[in-house]
Each structure stands twice: as structure tokens, then as C-alpha cells.
Amino acid sequence: MKKLAESGLSKEEVIEAYRHVLRGRRLDERLWQLTRIGKASFNISGQGHEVAQVAMALAFQPEKDYFLPYYRDMTACLVWGMTPKDILMGSFGKEDDPSSHGRQMPNHYGSKEHNIVSHSSTVSTQFPLATGVAYGALLGKKDYVTLTATGEGSANQGEVHEAMNFAGVKKLPLIFVVENNGYAISVGIDEQYANETMAQRGEAYGFTGIQVNGNDFAETYLAFKKVVDDARNGKGPALIEMMVSRLTSHSADDDHTIYRSKEELEEMKENDALLFFEKQLIEEGYLTREQMTEIDTELKAEINQATDEAEAMPDPKPESLLEHVYADKE
């Protein structure tokens, strides 16, 4: 693994990255709790993706760049500017939920304030939308870069290929990401695609394709920094395949113990990216275990407060059902 100092980030920035990673994990655990006790209707987890998502998001400029996420991208959305309260209001279906004002199912992230474009439940439809956003930068001569992500199973949808083909032809400032956790619900990669790596598909459409170890923070960050800088300087799109683990079932409605062996699950937990990141932070002198415990305590208090505040927010009024669905006549 690359040393964290190789990232070029300061000590303070690396520690803040750790806070983002741990905040994502603790919030994800809270969402599972709320689902299991019946206070939320659904959860689709990103546990195991957090280190890679933080490294990815930190390479962008959220104040001007655009993000079209997929349902596991909660931690990246937090880095981009959303708050735990924002996420929780979506799971509770509250009126002030920035993703949909309580009109969308959980884990469908969006925030106009933070340039996060909401997505559909039909997987990977965010890819052609992202080409439109990126094409807008080209036509308007703007210097923003667009990021969009999906899973390796969803990457086999036709929309993905159409989007990458268009982006390659027009040399759009667009970064495609495939978060490869090895499973499309219960289907392993051997039955998903024949190419050796997902990254190879970038070359097929005329642009860079890179595979990175999503457990390696510095490697992932540096890969994104390079392609984002290139895209911002007119060199066109790129595809990054992040190799990650899915530590949980596909969703709250799935049981991965049916199709994953006990040995596989145990090995996956031992290779949790969060544990690797913490070990590296300690060994390279960024944090002590005691400091990590303090950060964890602070984040748990933050999420407890966000949960209480989100749950207390008003529900959408029945008479407002069609608002934000149809355009005003004016």
C-alpha cells in the first residue's frame, strides 16, 4: 500500500479524511438500526466502500463540480457537503429532505445546494444524465468536472455503454466510476462480465481506464486527482474501477449468508478497509488509538443528535403530494 504522505495531503487533511470515513460507517450502522426497528423502510449499505469513496470525493471541487451518485454513495455525498441530518431526513421521509422532500425511497441522494443530482431507482440511468451535465460544461465553456458512479453489476446496463461512448466521442470532462464489490445482489463477477477488468472498458471507448485498490487511500486519491486534473484541462473522460468489499447484504431485503460462505464473510470482515486505514494511520503517526476513540465518541454523539433532529422534523403534508412532481403552469 502507498504511504499516506504520498497523497500530498497534509496531516490535518488526512485526519479529516478519516473522520469522513468513520462518519460514513457510523451513519450507515444507524440506518440499519432504524430499518430493523421499523422507523425506516429500507437501507442499502455502503459499508466497505467508505475509504475509496472519501479518497474519490476529495479529488474534486464540490463547490463547482457535479456529482451523480448511486445508492451506495452515502459517504461520498457526506464529503460533497450533505449532512447526516440530510441523509436521515431522507430515510424518515421528511418534508425537508433535500433529496426529494420525502417523496423518494431512502438512499436516493440529491442536493441542489451541493450540486448532487438525484438518481432513479432504475440502476445506472445516472450515467447518460451525467453526460448531459458534462456536455453542458463543454458547451458553456465552464471548468467544472462531473463525477458519476455505479456498481459493477449495474455497469452492464445499456445506458452505461451509451454514456461512455458519447463521452469519449465528445471528450467530455466526466469521470465514470465502477465500485466493484464482487456481487450484483447475489451474482458473482464470474457470471457478470467476460472482460478481465471493468477498467478495460474505458480503453474501448477511447479514454483512460484505471483499476485501483479501494482499500488503499493514497493510491485511490492519486488516481482520481490525476484524471480530474486532466478532465478539467480538456483531456476528456476517464473510467476508474475501485475494488472494494460489500460487508453487508445487498440491502435490508437481502440475506447474503444464503449465497456467501461463512469463510468468505469472515475473511471479508478481517480485510475491512476501515481497519486497514486505522492501522495505517497509527503506524504512520497520524493518530493514536486513543485519539480515534475520541473521534468515534464525537461522531456517535453527532449522529445521535442528527437522528433526533431528523425524526422530529415535519412529515410532508398530504395536500402537497404533487408538488415537486409536476412543473408549475407558469
N, C-alpha and C positions, 0 to 999 in steps of 0.2 A: 504494500500500500504506500501511496505517496505521503510524505510528511505534511502536516497541516501548514507549515511555514511555506511550502512550495506553492500554496494557493495565492500568495501575495496579499492575503487579508491580514489585518492587524490582529493582535491578541484579543482586543475588545470585540472585533467583528466575528472572530471565531467563537468566542463565548456567547455572543448574541445568536449566532447560528445554532449553537447547542440549545439555547433557550427556545428557539423556534421548533427544533426537533422534539424536545421534551413536551412543549406545549401541545404540539400536534398529537403526540401519543396519549397524553393525559386527557385531552378533549375527546379523542376517539374512544377511549375507555369509558368516559362519561356517557357518550352517545349510546354505547352498548348497554350500559346500566339503564338508561331511560327507556330504551326499547324493551328490555327484558321485564321491566316493571309496568309496562303499558302506558308510559307517558309520551312515548314517541312511537310512530307507526313502523319505522323502518330504519335500518342503518346498513351502509355498505362501506366497509372499512379500508383504510389506507395503512394499517399497521404493517411495518416492514418497508414501506416506501418513503418514510419521513426524511431520512438523511439525504437521499437522492433528490427529493423534491425541494428541500431547502437549498441544496447546492445549485440546483437548476434555477430557482427563482431569484437567487442573489445575483445571478449574472445579468439580470435585466434591470431596466429603469421603470419601475411600476408607475411613477408619476406621469409617464407618457406612453409607455409600451402597453400593448393589449394582450390579454390572456383569455383563451377559450379552453377551459379545463374539462376534465372528465370526472366521473363520480368519485374517484379515489383521491382527487387532488386537494383535499381539505387543507393539508399542511401548507402546500404551495399557496393556496388562497390566503392563508393567515399571513404568510410572508408578504404577499402582494398588498395587504392592507386591511383585509377583513378581520373582525374581532371574534373571539369565542362567543360573545353575545349574539353577533350577527348569525353565526352558524347555528347556535342553539335556537334562535327565533325561527329559523327555517325548519328545524326538527319539531318544534312545538306548533308550527303553522300559525305564527303570529302576524298581525297586520303590518308591523314594522319590519318584518323580514325583508332585507334588501334584495334577496334573490327573486322573490315572486309575490311579496305581500301575503304570504300564507297560501298561495294558490298552486304550488308545485310540491311534489313529494320531496322528502329530505334528500340531501346530498346532491342537489342540483344547484350549484353555486353560481352566483352572479352579483355584481355590484357596479352600477353605473358610475358611482363615485370613484371606484378604483379601476376602471377600465377592464372589468371582468365580465365577459359576455356569457349570459346564461345559456345552458345547453338543453337539448332534448333527451328524453328517455330512450329514443332510438339511437343506439350506440354509433359513435363516430360521425354523426351529422355535423359536429362542430368543425370537422376538417374543411369541407367546402366553404362553410361560413368564414373560417379563418383566412382562406384565400381571398375572399371578398374584402375582409378588413385590411389584409396586407396589400391588396391591389389598390385600395384607397390611398395608402401611403405613397405608392408609386405614382398614381395619377395626380395626387395633390402635392407631390414633391415634399413629403414630410419625412422626418428621420426616425419615426417610431418603428419598432420591430414587433411582430406578432408571434405569440407562442401558443401552440395548441398541443394537446396530449390525448392519448388513449392507451388502452391495454393491447397486448399482442393478439388476443383473440379478436377484439374489435377491429384491429388493423387489417383484418381480412375482408372487411366490408368494401363494397364497390366505391363508395364515396371517398374512401381514403385514397384510392388509386387515381381517381379523377382529380382530386385536390392536389396530389403531389405532381401529377402530370402538368396541370395548369401552372402550378407554382414554378416548376422547372422551366417551362416554356417562357414565362414572363419574368423569370429571375426575381421573384418576389422576396421581400425582407421578412421571411417567415421560417420559424423553427418548428419542425414536426418532432414530436416525442412519442416513442412507444415504451411504456413502462411494462417490461416483460417480467411477470412473476411466475411464469410457467404454466398457468392454468386459465382457460377460458371457462369459467364456472368449474365444471368437473372434467374438462377435456384437456389433456396434457399437450405439450408442444409437438410431440411426435405425430399427432393427428390434426394439428392446426395448420402447419405450413411445411413446404418441402425445401425452401431456401435454408442455407446453413445458419444465417443470422438475419434478423429483421433489418439491420443496418445496411445490408447489401441492396435493399430496395431503393435507397437513395441514389446510388450509382446508376440504377436502371432508369431513373428519371432525370439524370444529368446533373446531380448535385451531390455534395458530400454526405456520406453515411458513416456514422461512428457508433461503435458499441462501447459502453463504459460499465465498470463495476459500480453499481449504485450503492454498495456498502463503503466505497472509498470516496469520502467527501471531497478531497482535493482533486482527485482525478476527474470527478464529475463536474465540479465547479470550473476547472480549467478548460474542459472540453466545451462547455456552454459559453464561457467567456470568449473563446476563440470564434465560434460560429456566430455568436450575437454581434461581435465587433465586425466580422466580415459582412453579415447581413446589413448592418447599419451603414456600411461603406459601399453598398451597391454590388456585393458579390453573390447575391442570391440566397436561396434557401438551403437548409440542411436538415438531415434526419439524425436524431440521436436515439439509440436504443439503450435504455437503462435496465440493467439486470438487477432485479430486486426480488424480495420474497413476500409472499402473501401469508402473513402469520395467522390469519383468521379464516373462517369460512368465507365463501364468496360474498355473502350478505347475511342479514339476520334471518333470512328464509332458507338458508342452506346449512348443511352439516357436512363439513369436509372430512370427517372421520369415516364416512362411507366410502370414499374413493382415495384417501391418502392413508398410508400405513402409519402405525404408531411410531416406527423408527424414523420415518421421514419427518413427522411432526416434531419429534424430539430434537432431531438434528437441526431443523429449521429454527427452533427456539434458541438453541445454542449459538447459532450463527446470526442472531438478531443484529441488524445494522446499528441499532441504538447501543447495544452492548459493546460492539467494536468501536464505535465513536467515543463512548465514555472511556474505554481502555486507552485509546489513543490520546485523548485529552489529558489523562492523568500521566501517561508515560512521557508525553512531550511537554509537560509542565504548564499547561493552560489552566487546569483546575485540579483541586483535590477532591477526594470522595466526600469530605465534609461540606465543601462548597457546593457540590452537586446536590447534596441532600437539602441544603438551604434553598437552592433554586427550585427544587422539586416542591418543597413546602410552600414557597411563594406562588408557584404556578397552580398548585391544588387549591389554594385559597382564592386565586384569581378565577378559576373555573367554577368553584362553588358559588362565588358572588355572581358570575355571569349566568349561571344556571338559575339562581333565584330571581335575578332581574328579568331574564328572558321569560321565565314561566309566568311572571306577574304582568307581563305586557298584555294589552288587549287583543282579543281574537278579532278576525275580520268580521264586519257587520254583514249579515245576510243580504241586506239590500245593496251592498257594494259588490256583489258576486261578479257582475260583468265588467266592472272597472278594471283597466289594465289588460282587458281581453280584446275589446273592440276599440278602434280609433274613434275619437270624437268627430261628429259631422263637420265641425268647423275645420 
